[in-house]
């Protein structure tokens, strides 16, 4: 379909999806303007109208992805009173979004160094805002005696790395249900933060439906139906 046959929003989305797909697969420098225009079914001249420069487009992708995570973390922190609940909800959201948006995750994680200094500083600032919610939850849990870790910074980094890693191996065709994966990661995160087994068993984890509603609202997507699986 030509750009003339689409609305502006549809064309913008087409450009976004093409850029995310190509940047994730080939890298920013490995993706040419002509290739990007062909993937978005636009002429190069029309492409520039919707994306500005290629660097503008990359910055927009990174900023939008991280802004969504920040908004989700704000909502989680406002709704959950206990640090265990905050961490469990943050983990559930992080796992779902990274599993379902693998290409976006790859772009945000791998292409930061491509941005110019000003844009890179902005992206790092947003990323730090997101991680601050995790830092506060871990610190709060340690102050209340709910968590016990030798180093809060390394514990936070380990939990985030574990959750982000789902994007590297999750497949919707796999044997494991995504909500079950998120729940298992929430339990592992709480164990890593020093919650003993008896207390962990009594900890109420977030309702999947609540997390789904939050993710669908912020990411403007319809989550796939999570099907029950028989444990192996």
Order of alpha helices (4+ residues) and beta strands (2+ residues): alpha-alpha-alpha-alpha-alpha-alpha-alpha-alpha-alpha-alpha-alpha-alpha
